[in-house]
Amino acid sequence: MINKIKPFLPLLGLLILMGVSIRVGLSAIAKSGSDHQRVSQEENVLAQKASILGEINSTLSSVSSAFSYLFPSQNPAVSAVYQLKSLGFKHGVLVTNIKSGSEVKDKSGLKRVDINFDLEGARPSVFNFINELPTSVPAIFPEKIKINDLGGVSRAQLSVKSFYADLPTKIGTVTDKVDSLTDDELARLRDLLSKSSSSFIELPASEVVSPVSEPFSSQ
Amino acid sequence: MAIRINLLPGDSQSLTANRKVNKQLKSIMYILIPLYVVMILVFLGVYLFNFFRIRNLTARSTAFKDQIKALETTEQKLYLVKDRLSKLKTAETTYKIKKPIENANLLLTIVPTEAVVSEFSVDEQKSSISLSFPTSDSFSSFLRSLYTSNLFSSVVMESFGFNTTGGYLLTLNLK
């Protein structure tokens, strides 16, 4: 029996070797193919990202790090009141009796501060003032308006709201895709940057050079 | 008559059969072994081709990553600008009285000059206007203009009165 099988052993061995080689070879090629596809996709994303960042670099170089300019990250009540006064001066209306509330969580997910104030001036000026509010920096959105006309002078009571939200704390990784600014976003950015905002300065804490001597010390 | 006599030993017939099988096996091996070598060479070639392609792509990816890291500040700015603009867009969706204010402005242009707008209010639910007209003609002219303007889908008269000093007093709720 063994003698009958003996001549076939080399062929059998070769066939087994071929089978194992085909299996190992195909799986290695399949793996290198999927690796290539993965690396190729990653390279495309990185190339696109590098291109977008290179193109947008000159546009964004003019944007300062004060992103609160575009949308506040802290309670904008003080900036909003400043804008109300500025717009009042611009449109020739008197802004008085300004009252600001505390932080409110809006149903849109943003934080909000509500401000009530009175306006007095010519009716067209009052409406021009109201129409410019949503495009100011920070944006102020009227919620309720009540106008009384008396002797050619309009007196209005307004309730407005101004929104803010925390800055994001995480950005994507190096290999994450980015989208460039759309035409609408670019136009909006340029429009916002062209507007004047309130300018506040922060006084730095004075450095203590030497401790103040104790005036009542017996020494 | 010739008689065929087989002088070969009895088991030599199986030896001949074995030789035939061996010969056939050898021919099969002579075909399979080169095929096997060619197959291995093809596998190796494809694998090495992919290997070098991956290596080139990895080198390019590394160069792009270095470029991106150098533009890290720009990426942060882009991310923050997009975030702020999207928040602003969300805030704008809450501004529901933009259209009522525009309509109010247009409405006030059709109020006759002799009429007096004593009060006008706009909020998210409705708008209302209180006017006084010195004559019935200016009152009816206003109502006609209001009807043809199509500024509001609903106009409800909340109150209507007359007195000798104010004239015709009208309050409308508008939607």
Contacts between the chains, C-beta under 8 A, distances in Angstrom:
chain1	res1	chain2	res2	distance
A	7	B	18	7.1
A	7	B	21	5.9
A	7	B	22	5.5
A	7	B	25	5.7
A	8	B	25	6.9
A	10	B	25	7.5
A	10	B	29	6.5
A	11	B	25	5.7
A	11	B	28	6.2
A	11	B	29	6.2
A	11	B	32	7.5
A	14	B	29	6.7
A	14	B	32	5.6
A	14	B	33	6.9
A	14	B	36	6.9
A	15	B	32	7.7
A	17	B	36	7.2
A	18	B	32	7.2
A	18	B	36	5.5
A	18	B	39	7.3
A	21	B	36	7.2
A	21	B	39	6.9
A	21	B	40	6.3
A	21	B	43	7.4
A	22	B	39	7.1
A	25	B	39	7.5
A	25	B	40	7.4
A	25	B	43	3.6
A	25	B	47	7.7
A	26	B	43	7.8
A	28	B	43	7.3
A	28	B	47	5.7
A	29	B	43	6.5
A	29	B	46	5.3
A	29	B	47	5.9
A	29	B	50	7.2
A	32	B	46	7.9
A	32	B	47	5.8
A	32	B	50	3.9
A	32	B	51	6.5
A	32	B	54	6.9
A	33	B	50	6.4
A	35	B	50	7.4
A	35	B	54	5.7
A	36	B	50	5.3
A	36	B	53	5.8
A	36	B	54	5.3
A	36	B	57	7.3
A	39	B	54	5.3
A	39	B	57	4.5
A	39	B	58	6.0
A	39	B	61	6.7
A	40	B	57	5.8
A	42	B	61	5.8
A	43	B	57	4.9
A	43	B	60	5.6
A	43	B	61	4.8
A	43	B	64	7.0
A	46	B	61	5.4
A	46	B	64	3.7
A	46	B	65	6.2
A	46	B	68	6.7
A	47	B	60	7.7
A	47	B	64	5.7
A	49	B	64	7.4
A	49	B	68	5.8
A	50	B	64	4.8
A	50	B	67	4.5
A	50	B	68	5.5
A	50	B	71	7.4
A	52	B	78	7.9
A	53	B	67	7.8
A	53	B	68	6.4
A	53	B	71	4.2
A	53	B	74	5.0
A	53	B	75	5.7
A	53	B	78	7.1
A	54	B	67	7.5
A	54	B	71	6.9
A	56	B	74	6.4
A	56	B	78	5.9
A	57	B	71	6.2
A	57	B	74	4.7
A	60	B	74	5.6
A	60	B	77	4.4
A	60	B	78	6.2
A	60	B	81	6.8
A	61	B	74	7.8
A	63	B	77	5.8
A	63	B	81	6.4
A	65	B	77	7.7
A	67	B	80	4.7
A	67	B	81	6.9
A	67	B	84	5.3
A	70	B	81	6.7
A	70	B	84	3.9
A	70	B	85	6.4
A	70	B	88	6.6
A	71	B	84	4.0
A	71	B	85	7.4
A	71	B	87	4.6
A	71	B	88	4.8
A	71	B	91	7.4
A	106	B	94	6.8
A	108	B	90	5.3
A	108	B	91	7.0
A	108	B	93	6.9
A	108	B	94	5.5
A	109	B	90	7.2
A	110	B	87	6.4
A	110	B	90	6.2
A	110	B	91	6.0
A	123	B	108	7.1
A	127	B	101	7.7
A	127	B	105	5.4
A	130	B	101	6.3
A	131	B	101	7.1
A	134	B	92	7.1
A	134	B	95	5.8
A	134	B	98	7.2
A	139	B	88	6.4
A	139	B	91	6.2
A	139	B	92	7.4
A	141	B	91	6.9
A	141	B	92	7.6
A	141	B	94	6.5
A	141	B	95	4.3
A	142	B	95	7.7
A	142	B	97	6.0
A	142	B	101	7.0
A	142	B	122	7.9
A	143	B	97	6.9
A	143	B	123	6.9
A	143	B	124	6.9
A	144	B	97	7.8
A	144	B	121	7.4
A	144	B	122	7.2
A	144	B	123	4.3
A	144	B	124	7.8
A	145	B	97	7.4
A	145	B	101	7.1
A	145	B	120	7.8
A	145	B	121	6.5
A	145	B	122	4.6
A	145	B	123	7.5
A	146	B	119	6.9
A	146	B	120	7.4
A	146	B	121	4.3
A	146	B	122	8.0
A	147	B	117	7.6
A	147	B	119	7.0
A	147	B	120	4.5
A	147	B	121	7.3
A	148	B	118	6.5
A	148	B	119	5.2
A	148	B	120	7.8
A	149	B	116	6.5
A	149	B	117	4.6
A	149	B	118	6.5
A	149	B	119	7.9
A	149	B	120	7.7
A	150	B	118	7.9
A	161	B	94	7.5
A	163	B	87	7.4
A	163	B	91	4.2
A	163	B	94	7.7
A	165	B	87	4.9
A	167	B	80	6.7
A	167	B	83	7.4
A	168	B	79	7.0
A	168	B	80	7.0
A	168	B	83	5.2
A	171	B	75	6.8
A	171	B	76	6.1
A	171	B	79	4.6
A	172	B	79	7.4
A	174	B	65	5.5
A	174	B	68	5.6
A	174	B	69	6.7
A	175	B	65	7.7
A	178	B	75	6.7
A	178	B	78	6.4
A	178	B	79	7.6
A	179	B	82	7.6
A	180	B	78	7.8
A	181	B	78	7.2
A	181	B	81	7.0
A	181	B	82	7.1
A	185	B	81	7.6
A	185	B	82	7.0
A	185	B	85	5.3
A	188	B	85	6.0
A	188	B	88	7.6
A	189	B	81	6.4
A	189	B	85	6.9
